[in-house]
Amino acid sequence: MSRNIEPFHITIGPALNDGGFAVRCVSRSGVSETRLLLPAEVEALAMRALRGDSAAAYLEDGVALGRELGRALITGAARDLLFQSARAAAQASCRLQIQLQLGDPSLTPLPWEWLSIGAERAWVPALRDHFPLVRVVRFTAPIMPRPVDGPIGILVLGAATEREQLDALEIALRGPVQAGSIVLRRLIAPMADDLRTALTDDLVHIIHCAAPVVLDSDDTIGLMLGERIDSDVLLECLDQHPDIRLVTITGRSGAADQLDAGPVLLAALALGLTRPAAISMNGPIPADASARFAGACYGAIAEGQPIDLAVTEGRKQLERGQPCWGMVQLRIAADTSALFTIAPSTDAATRRSLVIPIIALAIFIGAAIIIWRLLAASITLGPMGAPPPGAGWW
């Protein structure tokens, strides 16, 4: 898969005075401007999630909702430009990264990742390596990849109620941990001071939070660990450690039948001047599904994959077994590709450095053996094949 990206940027919002939302699509192939009109029941679903009433934000069928979103958003000139841009990207051997920038808070809780185009054999960008779908935020300057000389350090913060998530994650990451590409440490029900100490003691590149997120009526957000850790306290802790490049907020585990804006909004806040990526679950999903996603995604990151392809791989792992892949959101700073530049391990580098000398030695030994046999044969047989005088038979 090509690492070169052709962006297809879709800005939705702000809201228009006469209803709907402005939509602007921009790519190398051109610009289109259209209008998004959402069904009333879809807008009501988003507002229930924003109020923190996840029980009321019931998600009956994510795939069907994705078809509705696709029909409303990718239409007319936007559809034509998308297909034209996809053909141009394919000809340039690039992947077309579909970038959503949401200009109105009411749009944030909706599961745009389920977006599909077409009725029969629907085209689903969030499951395609050639057309990964991400949510983007624009900063003043690109955030460069962090050099990593050694394993990726993952710190898992878990609520006591989410032990099933934590155990399943440990199993899902057993391969990369045993291979030495990931170092995993987990804190169950930590206080804020426990988090500060852990970040000081260990080199951490990824924070994984498996805990309920509370969205209060006054718009404050809290992560429910050993104590409630408000978003400003959490971000203050993370800001002290620029090695952290990714924050994942899974929220609580559940049956994938509700929308929950808490993890989504906390993940949006987690992006910063040194943190270019955040992953969140759009609502509760089963503990084993969350772990399977993270295992595939983090394993790909540890192998040096770009973040959009790593998340796509994680979604595909879920799509093969459970229908909750559309709950996974990736939010990145614009122009972000890889989070890390990973140096080869010392053992691997040593093995590669020894390859040429070993081959040369093998060639030398083989040549020496051949020459010795030829000399031995000439001494033994002598002229016309007869043994030299006094040589005897060997």
Helices and strands as residue ranges (DSSP letters): E 5-15, E 21-27, E 30-36, H 40-50, H 62-73, H 76-91, E 95-102, G 105-107, G 112-114, G 125-127, E 133-137, E 146-148, E 152-158, G 160-162, H 163-172, H 174-179, E 182-188, H 192-201, E 206-210, E 213-215, E 221-224, E 228-230, H 231-239, E 246-249, H 261-270, E 277-281, H 287-302, H 307-321, G 325-327, E 328-333, E 340-342, H 346-381, G 383-385
